[in-house]
């Protein structure tokens, strides 16, 4: 006789999703639908030209562009953006870009109650999570609250065609990490498991095509679809060791977000593989019986970075990183062992295939 369905709870993500090629041309309509009168467009310095096109499309709703978004959402940048938001008389935010910009939008909206719209141009997935990670004095902290979730999200694959292959593959692996940790999350449920597996499969199929043919809009669409699913998993269940290590390395050592996720994923999967073997088994079928090794081989095949030393992390910092990872108790399938975590970090630093 088969296994019976276990009790679970599930809260659907309430964000309004607009998906499809060219969909971003209707951002102004969405501002009006949400009751906005003036929208400030947020972006990173490298996206300023595209953000100004969005601002122009807003017409009479345009409130200007703030192009100061950076990784890990430092509080000083948030304060600068709030100052511009208030001076321009804006009542709505349009975050155009990836996790850095969307994080800034969340941080500003969290403090001002602004309506927020995300136009996602990477596969980070943070646009569909009620999670805000901020950095102050070298420490990254996380806040989770329903009010942090953007009110609407646009997924326009045409905006991702120019996303560099290097950023595409690391961003896609970042999304996969949300799903892999979601498979063994303590509060997982059948719906998040379905989304995680579908998301991983979509990205596994799309990323090699993007690496070979970056202008393929169909592959870009599938990658955005996978990223949306993986982001929903991130926003629905708790994360564990993988995300803790990534926040530690990003907030305390300034490592880039997506690249760090991409490098650590095979190693954190290996750490938890034995105790989470049953729930990881469906994902292992996609990458081979050895899921951790399969993830490493897949990352290598699409040209992703494989070693933390490539990101500039000094080997001398690994002890401190392991110590930080042991602080503030959090759930993980396998007991947190300082020595084993230090070994994981050493393997990831060197770029060795997890064994």
C-alpha positions as CSV (number, residue, x, y, z in Angstrom):
1,X,0.0,0.0,0.0
2,X,1.3,3.5,-0.9
3,X,2.1,6.1,1.7
4,X,-0.6,8.4,2.9
5,X,-0.7,12.2,2.6
6,X,0.7,13.9,5.7
7,X,-0.8,16.9,7.3
8,X,0.6,20.3,6.1
9,X,-0.1,24.0,5.9
10,X,0.4,26.1,2.8
11,X,-0.1,29.9,2.2
12,X,-0.3,30.9,-1.5
13,X,2.0,33.7,-2.6
14,X,-0.4,36.7,-3.2
15,X,1.8,38.6,-5.7
16,X,0.2,39.6,-9.0
17,X,2.3,38.1,-11.8
18,X,2.5,39.5,-15.4
19,X,4.4,37.0,-17.6
20,X,5.3,37.2,-21.3
21,X,7.5,38.8,-23.9
22,X,6.8,42.6,-24.1
23,X,4.8,42.5,-20.8
24,X,7.0,45.2,-19.3
25,X,5.4,47.8,-21.6
26,X,2.3,47.7,-19.4
27,X,4.0,48.8,-16.2
28,X,2.2,52.1,-16.3
29,X,-1.1,50.3,-16.4
30,X,-0.1,48.3,-13.3
31,X,0.9,51.5,-11.4
32,X,-2.6,52.8,-12.1
33,X,-4.3,49.6,-11.1
34,X,-2.5,49.7,-7.8
35,X,-3.6,53.3,-7.2
36,X,-0.2,54.9,-7.7
37,X,0.3,58.5,-9.0
38,X,4.1,58.8,-9.2
39,X,6.6,56.0,-9.5
40,X,10.3,56.1,-8.6
41,X,12.3,53.6,-10.7
42,X,15.1,51.9,-8.9
43,X,18.1,50.2,-10.5
44,X,21.8,49.5,-10.3
45,X,24.3,51.9,-12.0
46,X,24.7,49.4,-14.9
47,X,20.9,49.3,-15.6
48,X,20.4,53.1,-15.6
49,X,19.9,53.4,-19.3
50,X,17.2,50.7,-19.4
51,X,15.6,52.1,-16.2
52,X,15.2,55.5,-17.9
53,X,13.3,53.8,-20.7
54,X,10.9,52.4,-18.2
55,X,10.7,55.8,-16.6
56,X,9.9,57.4,-20.0
57,X,7.2,54.8,-20.6
58,X,5.5,55.8,-17.3
59,X,4.6,59.2,-18.9
60,X,2.8,61.4,-16.4
61,X,3.4,58.8,-13.7
62,X,7.2,59.1,-14.0
63,X,9.0,60.1,-10.8
64,X,12.6,59.7,-11.9
65,X,15.3,57.1,-11.4
66,X,17.5,56.2,-8.5
67,X,20.4,54.2,-9.8
68,X,22.3,53.5,-6.6
69,X,21.2,49.9,-5.8
70,X,24.1,47.6,-4.8
71,X,24.5,44.0,-3.5
72,X,23.3,43.0,0.0
73,X,21.1,46.1,0.5
74,X,23.3,48.2,2.7
75,X,21.3,50.5,5.0
76,X,23.1,53.6,3.9
77,X,21.9,53.1,0.3
78,X,18.4,52.5,1.5
79,X,18.4,55.8,3.4
80,X,19.6,57.6,0.2
81,X,16.8,56.1,-1.8
82,X,14.2,57.0,0.8
83,X,15.4,60.6,0.7
84,X,14.9,60.7,-3.1
85,X,11.5,58.9,-2.8
86,X,10.3,61.5,-0.4
87,X,11.7,64.5,-2.3
88,X,10.1,63.4,-5.6
89,X,6.7,63.0,-4.0
90,X,6.5,59.4,-5.1
91,X,4.0,56.9,-3.8
92,X,5.1,53.9,-5.8
93,X,8.4,52.0,-6.5
94,X,9.4,50.2,-9.7
95,X,12.4,48.0,-9.0
96,X,14.0,47.2,-12.4
97,X,16.7,44.5,-12.2
98,X,17.8,41.6,-10.1
99,X,18.1,40.8,-6.5
100,X,20.1,43.9,-5.6
101,X,17.5,46.3,-6.9
102,X,14.5,44.3,-5.8
103,X,16.1,44.1,-2.3
104,X,16.3,47.9,-2.3
105,X,12.7,48.2,-3.3
106,X,11.7,46.0,-0.5
107,X,13.8,47.9,2.0
108,X,12.3,51.3,1.0
109,X,8.7,50.0,0.8
110,X,9.1,48.3,4.2
111,X,9.9,51.7,5.7
112,X,7.5,53.9,3.7
113,X,4.5,51.6,2.9
114,X,5.1,52.4,-0.8
115,X,3.4,50.3,-3.4
116,X,6.1,48.3,-5.1
117,X,6.3,46.7,-8.5
118,X,9.3,44.5,-9.5
119,X,10.4,44.1,-13.1
120,X,12.7,41.0,-12.8
121,X,15.7,40.9,-15.2
122,X,17.6,38.0,-13.6
123,X,16.6,34.6,-12.1
124,X,17.2,35.6,-8.4
125,X,13.6,34.9,-7.4
126,X,13.5,37.5,-4.5
127,X,10.7,39.4,-6.3
128,X,8.2,36.8,-5.1
129,X,9.4,36.4,-1.5
130,X,8.4,38.3,1.7
131,X,12.1,38.3,2.7
132,X,14.4,41.3,3.1
133,X,18.1,40.8,3.7
134,X,20.0,43.9,4.7
135,X,23.6,44.7,5.6
136,X,24.9,47.0,8.3
137,X,28.5,47.1,9.6
138,X,29.4,44.0,7.8
139,X,26.6,41.9,9.2
140,X,23.6,40.7,7.1
141,X,20.3,40.3,8.8
142,X,17.0,39.0,7.5
143,X,13.5,40.2,8.1
144,X,10.4,38.1,7.0
145,X,7.0,39.8,6.8
146,X,4.1,39.6,4.4
147,X,4.3,43.4,3.8
148,X,7.7,43.0,2.2
149,X,6.4,41.1,-0.8
150,X,6.1,43.2,-3.9
151,X,2.6,44.0,-5.0
152,X,3.2,43.0,-8.7
153,X,5.9,41.3,-10.7
154,X,6.7,41.5,-14.4
155,X,8.6,38.7,-16.1
156,X,9.5,39.9,-19.6
157,X,12.0,37.5,-21.3
158,X,12.9,40.2,-23.8
159,X,14.6,42.1,-21.0
160,X,16.9,39.2,-20.2
161,X,18.3,38.5,-23.6
162,X,21.2,40.9,-22.9
163,X,21.9,39.4,-19.5
164,X,25.5,38.2,-19.8
165,X,25.9,34.4,-19.9
166,X,28.0,34.5,-16.8
167,X,25.3,36.3,-14.8
168,X,22.6,34.1,-16.3
169,X,24.1,30.8,-15.2
170,X,25.0,31.9,-11.7
171,X,21.6,33.6,-11.3
172,X,20.0,30.4,-12.5
173,X,22.0,28.2,-10.1
174,X,21.0,30.7,-7.3
175,X,17.4,29.9,-8.1
176,X,18.1,26.2,-8.1
177,X,19.5,26.5,-4.6
178,X,16.2,27.9,-3.3
179,X,14.4,24.8,-4.7
180,X,17.0,22.2,-3.5
181,X,16.8,23.6,0.1
182,X,13.0,23.7,-0.2
183,X,12.9,20.0,-0.9
184,X,14.3,19.2,2.6
185,X,12.8,22.2,4.4
186,X,11.2,21.3,7.7
187,X,8.0,23.1,6.7
188,X,7.9,21.8,3.1
189,X,4.5,20.6,1.7
190,X,3.4,18.8,-1.5
191,X,2.9,22.1,-3.4
192,X,6.3,23.5,-2.7
193,X,7.9,20.2,-3.6
194,X,6.1,20.2,-7.0
195,X,7.2,23.8,-7.6
196,X,10.8,23.0,-6.6
197,X,11.1,20.0,-8.9
198,X,9.4,21.8,-11.8
199,X,11.6,24.9,-11.3
200,X,14.8,22.9,-11.1
201,X,13.9,20.9,-14.3
202,X,13.0,24.1,-16.2
203,X,16.3,25.7,-15.3
204,X,18.3,22.6,-16.0
205,X,16.9,22.5,-19.5
206,X,17.1,26.3,-20.1
207,X,20.6,27.2,-18.8
208,X,22.7,25.1,-21.3
209,X,20.7,26.6,-24.2
210,X,21.3,30.1,-22.8
211,X,25.0,29.4,-22.4
212,X,25.2,28.4,-26.0
213,X,22.6,30.7,-27.6
214,X,22.0,33.7,-25.2
215,X,19.4,35.3,-27.6
216,X,17.1,32.3,-27.5
217,X,13.8,33.9,-26.1
218,X,12.2,30.5,-25.5
219,X,15.0,29.4,-23.3
220,X,15.0,32.8,-21.5
221,X,11.2,32.3,-20.9
222,X,11.7,28.9,-19.5
223,X,14.5,30.1,-17.2
224,X,12.2,32.9,-15.9
225,X,9.4,30.4,-15.4
226,X,11.8,28.2,-13.4
227,X,13.1,31.1,-11.4
228,X,9.5,32.2,-10.5
229,X,8.8,28.7,-9.2
230,X,12.0,28.5,-7.2
231,X,11.4,31.9,-5.8
232,X,8.0,30.9,-4.7
233,X,9.6,28.0,-2.8
234,X,12.0,30.4,-1.1
235,X,9.1,32.6,-0.1
236,X,7.0,29.7,1.2
237,X,9.3,27.6,3.4
238,X,12.3,28.0,5.6
239,X,15.9,27.7,4.3
240,X,18.8,26.0,6.0
241,X,22.6,25.7,5.9
242,X,23.1,26.7,2.3
243,X,21.4,30.1,2.6
244,X,23.0,30.7,6.0
245,X,26.5,30.2,4.5
246,X,25.7,32.4,1.5
247,X,24.5,35.3,3.8
248,X,27.6,34.9,5.9
249,X,30.0,35.0,3.0
250,X,28.1,37.9,1.3
251,X,27.4,40.0,4.4
252,X,30.7,39.6,6.2
253,X,33.1,39.1,3.3
254,X,31.4,41.0,0.5
255,X,31.2,38.1,-1.9
256,X,28.8,38.4,-4.9
257,X,25.4,36.9,-4.2
258,X,24.6,34.7,-7.2
259,X,28.2,33.4,-7.7
260,X,28.4,32.4,-4.0
261,X,25.2,30.4,-4.3
262,X,26.4,28.8,-7.5
263,X,29.6,27.6,-5.9
264,X,28.2,26.5,-2.6
265,X,25.2,24.5,-3.9
266,X,27.0,21.2,-4.6
267,X,28.8,21.3,-1.3
268,X,25.8,22.2,0.9
269,X,23.9,19.5,-0.9
270,X,26.6,17.0,-0.1
271,X,26.6,18.0,3.5
272,X,22.8,17.2,3.8
273,X,22.6,14.4,1.2
274,X,22.5,11.4,3.4
275,X,20.0,12.6,5.9
276,X,17.7,14.1,3.2
277,X,18.2,11.3,0.7
278,X,14.5,10.4,0.4
279,X,13.2,13.9,-0.3
280,X,16.2,14.7,-2.6
281,X,15.8,11.5,-4.7
282,X,13.5,13.1,-7.3
283,X,16.0,15.8,-7.9
284,X,18.9,13.3,-8.1
285,X,17.1,11.6,-11.0
286,X,17.7,14.9,-13.0
287,X,21.4,15.0,-12.3
288,X,22.4,11.4,-11.6
289,X,22.3,9.3,-8.5
290,X,25.0,11.5,-6.8
291,X,23.0,14.8,-6.7
292,X,25.9,16.8,-5.2
293,X,28.3,15.6,-7.8
294,X,25.8,16.0,-10.6
295,X,25.1,19.7,-9.6
296,X,28.9,20.3,-9.6
297,X,29.2,18.7,-13.1
298,X,26.2,20.7,-14.4
299,X,27.7,24.0,-13.1
300,X,31.0,23.2,-14.7
301,X,29.3,22.3,-18.0
302,X,27.7,25.7,-18.3
303,X,30.8,27.7,-17.3
304,X,29.8,28.7,-13.7
305,X,32.5,29.5,-11.2
306,X,33.5,26.6,-9.0
307,X,35.8,27.9,-6.3
308,X,35.3,30.6,-3.7
309,X,38.9,31.6,-4.2
310,X,37.9,32.8,-7.6
311,X,35.7,35.4,-5.9
312,X,38.6,36.8,-3.9
313,X,37.9,35.1,-0.6
314,X,41.1,34.6,1.4
315,X,41.7,31.1,2.7
316,X,42.5,32.6,6.1
317,X,38.9,33.7,6.4
318,X,37.5,30.2,6.3
319,X,37.8,29.7,10.0
320,X,35.9,32.9,10.8
321,X,33.2,32.0,8.2
322,X,32.7,28.6,9.9
323,X,32.4,30.2,13.3
324,X,29.8,32.7,11.9
325,X,27.9,29.9,10.4
326,X,27.5,28.2,13.8
327,X,26.0,31.4,15.4
328,X,22.2,31.8,15.9
329,X,20.6,28.4,15.9
330,X,18.7,27.4,12.8
331,X,17.2,24.2,11.6
332,X,19.1,21.9,9.1
333,X,18.5,18.3,8.2
334,X,21.9,17.3,9.5
335,X,23.2,18.6,12.8
336,X,25.5,21.6,12.4
337,X,29.1,20.4,13.0
338,X,31.8,23.1,13.0
339,X,34.5,20.8,11.7
340,X,32.3,19.4,8.9
341,X,31.2,22.9,7.9
342,X,34.9,24.1,7.9
343,X,35.7,21.1,5.6
344,X,32.8,22.0,3.3
345,X,34.1,25.6,3.0
346,X,37.6,24.3,2.3
347,X,36.3,22.1,-0.5
348,X,34.2,25.0,-1.9
349,X,37.2,27.4,-1.6
350,X,39.5,25.1,-3.5
351,X,36.8,24.2,-6.1
352,X,37.0,20.5,-5.6
353,X,34.2,18.2,-6.7
354,X,32.3,17.1,-3.6
355,X,32.9,13.4,-2.9
